[in-house]
Amino acid sequence: MQTNDLLNVTPDALVKAIVRRRETLASSLPKELERRSEENDRAYSLAKAADEEGKANEDQSNQIDENETFRRRTVSRLWSVRHAVEDTEEALAFWREMEAGSWGHLLEDAQRVEQGGASSYALRKKNEVEDV
Amino acid sequence: MTNRFHLDLAAQLREEVEATYAATIAEVNRLDEERQRMYIDKKLRSEVIKFAVNKIQHPPVIEHPEEHANLIQAIEEKNEFDRLLSLRDELASRLSVPRHRLVQAMESFYHRLTAPAPASESPHLGAEIEMFSRFFEMQAMVKAYDEHRGLHHELDGARTSLLETVKAINREDRKFSQRLTKNSEQTRPLRREAGRLRAFLKDIPGANPLPVPEQVEEFTLRLAAGNSLSIEEFAAMLEHGGLTNFEDTEAPAPTPKKRRTSSMRRAEPMRGRRRQNGQG
C-alpha cells in the first residue's frame, strides 16, 4: 500500500474493514470449532481406551503416553478456537458500536499530535528519561 | 657643517622643511590610525566568523552596520539557521519516530487489521484497539512531517548560504592582512624620513620640531583591538619590559644557614632512607 493511500484511510473505513475481517473470521469459526470438538472427542476416547488396555498390559505405556499427548494438544486447540469465538463475538460487538461513529476516545493521541502536541512515543521516551 | 644625510635639505628654507616634516608626521598618524582601524575590523570579522561557526554564543556589536554589510548578513543568516535548526529539533523531539519507520508501521498495522487471517494469527480485540489508535496517531505524525517537508530544504539552504558568506568574509580577511602588511611597509620609510627631517630641524636654532609619534608595535595595536597574542609575542613583550614588574624589588631574604653536618659516616643503620649529600 502506498503512503498516500495510508494517509487517506479514515477511521470509518478502517472500522468497516475490521468488521468485515471479523465477520469472515466469525463465519469460519463454527466449522473450526466443530472440527476441533470432534478431534478432541476422538483423542479422549483413544486415550481412555489406551489407558484401560494399559492397565491390563504394562508394555502399552508408550501408546498411553502418545495418546495422552495427543489428547492434551487437542484440548489446547479446542480452547484456542473457543477463545477465538468469544473474542470475535466481543470484537464484533465492539467494532459495530464503533461503526456508529463513537471512536473518538481511540483518536485522542492522534488529535493531540494534530494540535501540535507530543506523540505518545515522545511522551513515553520523556517519561523514561525522567524515571532514570 | 651640514650632515651628509641632510645635504638635500640644506638648500631649502626652514619653513619648507617644517612643512614637509608636518606633512610626513600627519601621514604617519593617518597610516597608524588606519592600521588601528583595520585591526579592529579584523577582530570584528573574526568574532563574526566565530559566532557563525558556533564557537561563541553572542554576535559582536557592530557599531557601523552600513560599513559591514556582509558581517550583518552573516549574523542574520546565522540567526535564521539557528531558528530553523531549533524548529527541526523541536519537530524531531515532538514526534520522536522517523517518518519512514512510521510508514512501515502503518503498513503493517493496516495489513494486520484488515487482511483475512486464520483465528490463530488474528489479533485479539485489545491489540486491534491499540493498533487502530496507533495507526491514526502515526497518520497525524506523518502529516506533521509532510507539513514541515520544506524545513529540511530551508535548513540546507540556510547552511549553504551561511557557509558561503563565511567564506567570503574569510577571503576579505586575507585581503585585509595584505592591506595591513602594505600599511606597515608604507609607514616604515615615512617614519625614517620624519626622523631625518626632525634631526635636521633640531640643529636649526629657533626651530622646535614636534617629536615623531612613537611607533606602536603591531601586537600593541592588536591588543587594543581585542585580539590575543601568540606565545612568541608575549615572550618578546616580557623581554622588553612591556609588562608591569610585579616582583618585589627588595633584596631577597637570606636563606637560613645550613647546619654543618659531620663528614663522618653515621653509624646508625639507614633503614630504607636514601643517603643524603653531605652525609659521608
HADDOCK unambig.tbl for C-alpha pairs under 7 A between the chains (distance, minus, plus):
assign (segid A and resid 1 and name CA) (segid B and resid 107 and name CA) 6.77 0.50 0.50
assign (segid A and resid 3 and name CA) (segid B and resid 103 and name CA) 6.57 0.50 0.50
assign (segid A and resid 7 and name CA) (segid B and resid 139 and name CA) 5.83 0.50 0.50
assign (segid A and resid 17 and name CA) (segid B and resid 114 and name CA) 5.45 0.50 0.50
assign (segid A and resid 18 and name CA) (segid B and resid 113 and name CA) 5.85 0.50 0.50
assign (segid A and resid 18 and name CA) (segid B and resid 114 and name CA) 5.37 0.50 0.50
assign (segid A and resid 21 and name CA) (segid B and resid 114 and name CA) 5.92 0.50 0.50
assign (segid A and resid 21 and name CA) (segid B and resid 115 and name CA) 6.77 0.50 0.50
assign (segid A and resid 21 and name CA) (segid B and resid 116 and name CA) 5.60 0.50 0.50
assign (segid A and resid 25 and name CA) (segid B and resid 119 and name CA) 6.80 0.50 0.50
assign (segid A and resid 84 and name CA) (segid B and resid 119 and name CA) 6.27 0.50 0.50
assign (segid A and resid 87 and name CA) (segid B and resid 124 and name CA) 6.60 0.50 0.50
assign (segid A and resid 87 and name CA) (segid B and resid 125 and name CA) 6.62 0.50 0.50
assign (segid A and resid 91 and name CA) (segid B and resid 125 and name CA) 5.51 0.50 0.50
assign (segid A and resid 106 and name CA) (segid B and resid 133 and name CA) 5.13 0.50 0.50
assign (segid A and resid 107 and name CA) (segid B and resid 133 and name CA) 5.71 0.50 0.50
assign (segid A and resid 107 and name CA) (segid B and resid 136 and name CA) 6.74 0.50 0.50
assign (segid A and resid 109 and name CA) (segid B and resid 137 and name CA) 5.66 0.50 0.50
assign (segid A and resid 110 and name CA) (segid B and resid 136 and name CA) 5.66 0.50 0.50
assign (segid A and resid 110 and name CA) (segid B and resid 137 and name CA) 3.78 0.50 0.50
assign (segid A and resid 110 and name CA) (segid B and resid 140 and name CA) 5.72 0.50 0.50
assign (segid A and resid 113 and name CA) (segid B and resid 137 and name CA) 6.98 0.50 0.50
assign (segid A and resid 113 and name CA) (segid B and resid 140 and name CA) 6.20 0.50 0.50
assign (segid A and resid 113 and name CA) (segid B and resid 141 and name CA) 6.52 0.50 0.50
assign (segid A and resid 114 and name CA) (segid B and resid 140 and name CA) 5.80 0.50 0.50
assign (segid A and resid 117 and name CA) (segid B and resid 94 and name CA) 6.94 0.50 0.50
assign (segid A and resid 118 and name CA) (segid B and resid 94 and name CA) 4.49 0.50 0.50
assign (segid A and resid 118 and name CA) (segid B and resid 95 and name CA) 6.08 0.50 0.50
assign (segid A and resid 119 and name CA) (segid B and resid 94 and name CA) 6.18 0.50 0.50
assign (segid A and resid 119 and name CA) (segid B and resid 95 and name CA) 5.26 0.50 0.50
assign (segid A and resid 121 and name CA) (segid B and resid 96 and name CA) 6.35 0.50 0.50
assign (segid A and resid 122 and name CA) (segid B and resid 93 and name CA) 6.56 0.50 0.50
assign (segid A and resid 122 and name CA) (segid B and resid 94 and name CA) 5.97 0.50 0.50
assign (segid A and resid 122 and name CA) (segid B and resid 95 and name CA) 5.97 0.50 0.50
assign (segid A and resid 122 and name CA) (segid B and resid 96 and name CA) 5.11 0.50 0.50
